[in-house]
Amino acid sequence: MIYASFFFPVTSLAEGARVRMRTTWGHGLMNKSDLIKSLAAEYSLPLRKAEEIVAKVFDTMYDALKYGDRIEIRGFGSFTVKKYDGYTGRNPKTGAQIHVEAKRLPFFKAGKNLLEQLNSDS
């Protein structure tokens, strides 16, 4: 595995070399901006184009989940929407009964390859 930073060009790598872009990894957070910078660096794209690509991928995923579709990315995981019926609950502070509306929540299940990568020794 070859590590590269988005601050350095990746053009000197041998053809077909596997590259893992290093941004804020290992610091507890990789945000959308880091993802955009990583994509731009790895594929020599302008930041604006990489931002459009990431936005389009997320928008497509949002739409699929909104309309009840399941998203499956082999080796990474799957996204589904779980539906929960409304119920009568209690306000923990006052003890008063409250009605909780029905809702739909996103759910992610990690794929086999992702779990293996996370639990490997390297």
C-alpha positions as CSV (number, residue, x, y, z in Angstrom):
1,M,0.0,0.0,0.0
2,I,1.3,3.4,-0.9
3,Y,0.3,6.4,1.1
4,A,0.1,9.8,-0.5
5,S,-0.9,13.2,0.8
6,F,-3.1,15.6,-1.2
7,F,-0.4,18.2,-0.7
8,F,2.0,16.2,-3.0
9,P,1.5,15.1,-6.6
10,V,0.8,11.5,-7.2
11,T,2.0,11.5,-10.8
12,S,5.4,9.9,-9.8
13,L,3.7,6.6,-8.7
14,A,4.1,3.5,-10.9
15,E,1.2,2.7,-13.2
16,G,-1.3,0.5,-11.4
17,A,0.1,1.2,-7.9
18,R,-2.5,1.2,-5.2
19,V,-2.8,4.6,-3.5
20,R,-4.4,5.5,-0.2
21,M,-4.9,9.2,0.1
22,R,-4.0,10.5,3.5
23,T,-5.9,13.5,4.7
24,T,-7.0,13.9,8.4
25,W,-7.1,10.1,8.8
26,G,-6.0,8.9,12.1
27,H,-7.1,12.2,13.7
28,G,-10.7,11.0,14.4
29,L,-12.5,12.7,11.5
30,M,-12.6,12.7,7.7
31,N,-15.1,15.2,6.5
32,K,-16.7,16.1,3.1
33,S,-13.9,18.6,2.3
34,D,-11.2,16.0,3.0
35,L,-13.0,13.6,0.6
36,I,-13.2,16.2,-2.1
37,K,-9.5,17.1,-1.7
38,S,-8.5,13.4,-1.8
39,L,-10.6,12.8,-4.9
40,A,-9.2,15.9,-6.6
41,A,-5.6,14.9,-5.8
42,E,-5.9,11.3,-6.8
43,Y,-7.5,12.0,-10.2
44,S,-5.8,15.4,-10.9
45,L,-9.2,17.2,-10.9
46,P,-9.9,20.8,-10.1
47,L,-11.5,21.1,-6.7
48,R,-14.7,22.5,-8.2
49,K,-15.1,19.3,-10.4
50,A,-14.4,17.0,-7.5
51,E,-16.9,18.9,-5.4
52,E,-19.5,18.4,-8.1
53,I,-18.8,14.7,-8.3
54,V,-19.1,14.2,-4.5
55,A,-22.3,16.3,-4.4
56,K,-23.8,14.2,-7.2
57,V,-23.0,10.9,-5.5
58,F,-24.5,12.1,-2.2
59,D,-27.6,13.6,-4.0
60,T,-28.2,10.3,-5.8
61,M,-27.9,8.4,-2.6
62,Y,-30.3,10.8,-0.8
63,D,-32.8,10.4,-3.6
64,A,-32.6,6.6,-3.6
65,L,-33.1,6.4,0.2
66,K,-35.9,8.9,0.1
67,Y,-37.9,6.8,-2.3
68,G,-37.2,3.6,-0.3
69,D,-34.5,2.0,-2.4
70,R,-31.6,0.1,-0.9
71,I,-28.1,1.1,-1.7
72,E,-25.5,-1.7,-1.8
73,I,-21.9,-1.0,-2.4
74,R,-20.3,-4.5,-2.6
75,G,-17.4,-4.9,-0.1
76,F,-18.2,-1.6,1.6
77,G,-21.8,-2.0,2.9
78,S,-25.4,-1.3,2.4
79,F,-27.7,1.6,3.3
80,T,-31.4,1.1,4.0
81,V,-34.3,3.0,5.5
82,K,-36.1,1.6,8.5
83,K,-39.6,2.6,9.3
84,Y,-40.7,3.1,12.8
85,D,-44.4,3.5,13.8
86,G,-45.6,6.3,16.0
87,Y,-46.0,5.6,19.7
88,T,-46.9,7.2,23.0
89,G,-43.9,8.0,25.1
90,R,-43.1,10.0,28.2
91,N,-41.2,13.2,28.7
92,P,-38.4,12.1,31.0
93,K,-38.3,15.5,32.7
94,T,-42.0,16.0,33.5
95,G,-43.4,12.5,33.1
96,A,-46.1,13.8,30.8
97,Q,-47.3,11.5,28.0
98,I,-46.3,12.7,24.5
99,H,-47.1,11.3,21.0
100,V,-44.0,10.4,19.0
101,E,-44.6,10.6,15.3
102,A,-43.8,7.8,12.9
103,K,-40.4,8.2,11.3
104,R,-37.9,6.8,8.8
105,L,-34.3,6.5,9.8
106,P,-31.2,5.6,7.7
107,F,-29.4,2.4,8.6
108,F,-25.9,1.3,7.5
109,K,-24.7,-2.3,7.6
110,A,-20.9,-2.8,7.0
111,G,-19.9,-5.2,4.3
112,K,-17.6,-8.2,4.7
113,N,-14.6,-6.6,3.0
114,L,-14.9,-3.4,5.1
115,L,-15.1,-5.5,8.3
116,E,-12.1,-7.5,7.3
117,Q,-10.1,-4.3,6.4
118,L,-10.9,-2.8,9.8
119,N,-10.0,-5.9,11.7
120,S,-6.8,-6.8,9.8
121,D,-3.4,-6.5,11.5
122,S,-1.9,-4.2,8.9
